[in-house]
Amino acid sequence: NILRFEKDFPGASIFRLEQNYRSTPEILAAASGLIANNTSRLGKTLWTERADGEPIYVRGVWDGEAEARMIGDEIEKLHGTKTSLDEIAILVRASFQMREFEERLIILSLPYRVVGGPRFYERHEIRDAIAYLRLIHQPADDLAFERIVNVPRRGIGQSTLKTIHLFAREQSISLSEAASHLVETDEITARARNALRRFGDDVERWRIMAQELNHIELTENVLDESGYTEMWKMDKSPDAPGRLENLKELVSALAEFDSLGGFLEHVSLVMDRDAVGTGEMLSLMTLHAAKGLEFEHVFLPGWEEDVFPNRRSVDEGGIAALEEERRLAYVGLTRAKLKAHVSFVASRRIYNQWLSCVPSRFIEELPDAHVEITSDQGLYGGQSNFAAL
């Protein structure tokens, strides 16, 4: 609508609102240099009365874990110099990137809020997947049984669940045991009996599988054989691809633990923490959710090709999508009032696979005069000029 405005309303006066009241001249100059690479835009020259600030800090590290440690350490330093956590934000391109930062912030006891959505382990699809694993690990887990007995839909309705609950209470047994007894009676419909029997057989098979496979392979098999992954693949809602990405990130998280029991214990500890606080909290959110917000310090991790710009978006939308990705980068940089910290990694575990990464093209597009680039020793053969890579 904006790009077509002059054509739709010939002779209209155009006023460019170019004064920026938020960011330093350094941040504005770097962001303006970046967005100038977009062709579909109405140009403007931002200016500010604020004093000169610091350049955009770009840091290259070895992997995602090192990136989370580095950002966590920087936030600790800022907080130690009396910077309010309310004035600090971590902005990611996709929600699946949040998990590593949440894990690190919990370790450092830094309170945080996830803006625009739940925390990683509180997400609907993650809670479903963990319920499957809990039921396999602990047959008497009634909450897990009830959550996933009909997810995906198996034809086990509320009436059947009520019968299972009543029988379990009468016999003082778990819901799983009650279901096993009821499939041998005529107290529930034939359709529900068959569905319950198949579900029970699946869970038993997965428990045997848990003795033979590691917890990562087990989880991949359970998500596939239960039909849970397929359910989200068939879902046409706009958030379905993101849910699939989160499930793949969950599988990646399992690689950090020696056993399924150790992982489930960790999740319980994380979930038991009080998620509602009244004091200072740093903000963790996607770039989409950050529009209109501002913070003194903004951390922008994951600036690598295929992560940001997002490969799926660019593959589907071409040049227009790439320009939208660049606008998101512009949004991220200009959320910062004092300092913007950009980071990238040389290798990243994505969907439980280690992938070699190269810095995002957006880093190369930042004007040299307004950027300070450093990297871990030996990264990319010691290169500090990433345009040469």
N, C-alpha and C positions, 0 to 999 in steps of 0.2 A: 504493500500500500504506500509506503513512504517513497520507494523508488519510482512508482508510477504517478506520484502526486502532481508533479509539474505537467505531465502529459494529460492527466485527467482534468486538471484545473489550470489551463494556460493563463499566464498573466498573474498568477498568485504570487504574493511576496513570500520569500523564504528567509526566515531568521534562524541563524545557527547559534545555538546556546553552547558557547565554547569555553566559558569559564568553569573550571573544576575546583570544587571546594574541599575535595577529599585528599588527593594524592600529591606527592612531591613532584617537582618538575622532572626529576630523573625517571620516576615511574611512568609519568605521562609520556615522556619522550620515547621510552622503550616500547610502551604499549602502542603508541601512534605509529612507530616504525614497523611494528608487527602487522597491525591491521591495514597498513597501506598496501600490503600484498593482496588484499581483496579487491576485486574489480567491481563487484555489485554493491556499491555503497555511495552515499552522498558524503563527500569529503568534508572534514572540518579540522581546524587546528586548535587543539585544547591548550589552555594556558591556566596558570594558577598564580596567586599572590603569595603562596607558601614559599618558605626559604628552600634552598637547594637541599636535597636529601642524599641518601646513599644509592649506589647503582643496584640493579637487579642482581642478586647473588644466584649464580648457577653452580650447582655442585653435582659431580658425577661420583657414584659409589659402585661397589661391586654387585650388589644384589638387593632384593626387596627387604630382606631382614636388616641389612646394613643401613638402608635408607630409613627404615622405621626407627632404628637405634639413633641415627644421626639427628633426625628431626626431634625425637624425644629428648635427646641431650640438649639441643638448642632451646627447646621450650623450657626445660628445667633451668637453663642459664637465664633466660628472659624472666622467668618467674622469680628467680633468685635476686634479680635486680629490680624487683618491685613492679614489674609489668603485670598487669591484671590478666588472669587467664581469659576473662571476658573479651580481651582485646587481641586474642590469638585464634587463628583458624587454620585448619588443614582442609584444602579443597581438592577433591579427586575427580577424575573423569567419570568413573563408574563405581557403583556401590560395592562391587566385590573387592575393590581395592582397600576398603575400610578395615577389613579384619586385622591385618598386620598392625595397623596403627592402634586399633582398639586393644589388642593384646599388649602392645608396648606401653600404652598409657596406663593400663591396669597394673602392669609390673611396677611402673614408676609412681603409682598412686596419684596420678594427675587426673582430677575429675574432668569429665567431658560430657558434652551432649551431642547426639546425632540429630542434625537439623533436617527436617523434611522426610523422616522415616525412622524406623526402629533400629536399634543396635543389631549388629550382625547376627548374634545368636538368638535374637528375639524375632527375627524375620520369619514369616509364616512358613516358607518352604524349608528353612533350616530347622525349625522346631519339628516339622513333620519328619524330616530325614532323621533327626536325632531320636525321635520317638521310635522309629523302626529299630535303630541300633540299641536303644535302651531295652526294648522288649526282647530282643535277641539275647542281650547280655543278662537281663533279669526278668524271667518269665512272670514274676508276680507283680510287675509294674502296671498297675491298673490304669493310671493316667495315660501311659504310652499306648496301651491296648485300645483304650477308648478313642484316642486321638486319631489312630490310623487304621482301625479295623475296617473302615469304609472309605479309605482314601488311598488310591483312587476309588471311585464308586464301584461297589461289588454287589449291590442289592441287599445290603444289611441296613435296614432302616431303624428308626427310633423305637418302634414296637419290639423288634428283636433285641435291641440293646436294653430296653427296660426289662425284658424277660431274663436276660443274662444277669443284670444287676440284682434282680429279686432272688434268683437261684444262688448267686454268689453270697448274698447276705444270709440266706437261710442255711447254707452249708458252711459258712465261714471259710470260703475259699476265694482264690483270685478270680478275676474275670476270665482269664485265659483258661483256667481249669473248668470254670462254669461252662464256657463255650464248648470245651471238649466233651463234657457230659451231655449237653443239650443236643449236639449233632446226632446223638444216638437215640433221641426220643422224638416224639411228634408234638412237642410243646411249641415248636416254631415251624414256620412254613417250610415246605420242601426246598423252595428256592433259597431261603435264608440258610437252611441246613447245608446245602451244597456249597454255598459261598463261604460259610464259616469253616467247613471242612477243608476247602481248598486253601483258605487263608492259614489255618492251623498247620496244614501240611507244609506250606511255604515257610512258615516261621521255624518249624522243626528242621527243615532242610537247611535253612540259613544257620541254625545253631550248629549243625554238623559241619557246615562249611566253615564256620568260625574257628573250628579246631584244625582245619586243613589249610586255610588261606590267611594271609596277613590282613589286618584290619582295613587297609586301603582297598585291596581287591574285594574283600567282603562287601564293603560299602558300595563299590561300583556295581557289583552283582545285584545287591538288594535293590538299589535304585532302578536298575534296568528291569529285573525280573518281576518286581512288584508293579510295574507299569507307571511308577511315579514320574520318572523322567519323560516318558512318552506322553503323559498327561499334560505336562507343560509345553512339550513340543507341539501338541495339537491345539493348545490354547491360543486364541487369536487376540487376546488382550495385549495392549502395548507394553505391559510390564512383564510379560512372559519371558522374553529373551533375557532380561535382567535376573529373573528368578533362576533360569538355567545357569547363568554365569555364577550366581551365588552358590548353587549346588556344586559346581565344579571347584569353586574356591574352598568349599567345605572339605572336599576330597583332598585338596592340597594341604589343608590344615592338619589332617590326620597324619601326614608324613612327619610332623613335628613331635609325634608321640610314639612310644614303644609298643603300646597295646591299645585295644579298644577301651579297656577299663580305665587306663590312664587318661585317655581323651575325655571320656564321659565324666570322670571325676573333675577334670579341669573345667568342663562346661558347667557343672553344678556349682563350682566355686565362683565362676564368672556371673552366673545367673543369680546367685545369692546376694551379690553385692547390691547395695541400695542404688538403684538407677536414678532416683529422684533426689536432687540436692538443692540447697537454697543458697550456697555460697558461689564463689567464682567457678566457672567451668569454661574450658576452651571448646570451640565449636568444630565439629567434623561433619562435612557435608559434600555433596557433589557440586560441581561447577554450576549445574542448572539451578540448584537450590540457592546458590549464593547471590543471584542477581538482586540488586538493590541493597545489599548488606555492605558493611565496612568494618575493618579491623585494623589495628596498628600494624600487626605482623601477620602476613599470610604465607603459608607454606603450600607449594604447588608441586607435589610429587608425581612421578610416573610420566614425565615428559619424554616418552620414547615413541618411535614409529610403531604403529599398530595399536598402541595403548592410547596415545593422544598425539595426532589425530586417531580416532577410533577406526580400526580397519573395517568393521562391519558397516558402520555408517557411511564411510567413503565408498566402499564397494557398492553399496545400494544406491547412494545418492550422487556419486561423481563429484564434479567441481563444486556444485552448489553445497553439497554436504561438507566438503573440505573447507569452504569458506565459513560455514556455520561452526565448524570445529575451531577455526581461527578466531571467530567472534567469541567463542567460549574462553579461549586463551586470553583474549583481550579483557573479558569480564574478570577472569581470575586475577590478572595483574592489577587491574584498577580497583579491586576490593581493598588493596593495601593502602593505608594512610602513610606509613613510615617506611616499611621495608617489605619487599617481596622476595621469597626464597624459592627458587625453582630447583628441582632435582631430577636426575635420571639414573638408571642403573645399566650395567653392562650385561647382566643376565637376570631374568625374572622367572620365577616359577608361576606359570599360568596354566590352570587346569591340570595341575600335577605333572607338568612337563617343564623342564628347564629350557628356556629359549634365550638365544643370544639377542641382544638388543642394540640398536643404534639410537643416538639422540634424536629427538623429534626435530622435524624440519623447522618447527616454530622457534627453536633455540637459535638456529642459524639465521633466522629472520630478525632476531632482536639486534638493534644497532650496537655495534661494538663499543661505541663511546659511552653507552649507558649500562653496560653489563660487566660483571666481574666473574670469570669462570675459573673454578678450581676442580680438581678431581683426585681420587685416591691414587697413590703411587702405582705406576704400571698399568693403569687403566687405559685401554686402547693404545698400548705401547708408549704411554707417557704423553700422548697428544693433549694439548690444552686448547688448540684451535680446531674446533669440531667441524668447521667448514672444510677442513682438509681431509676429513675421514671418508 
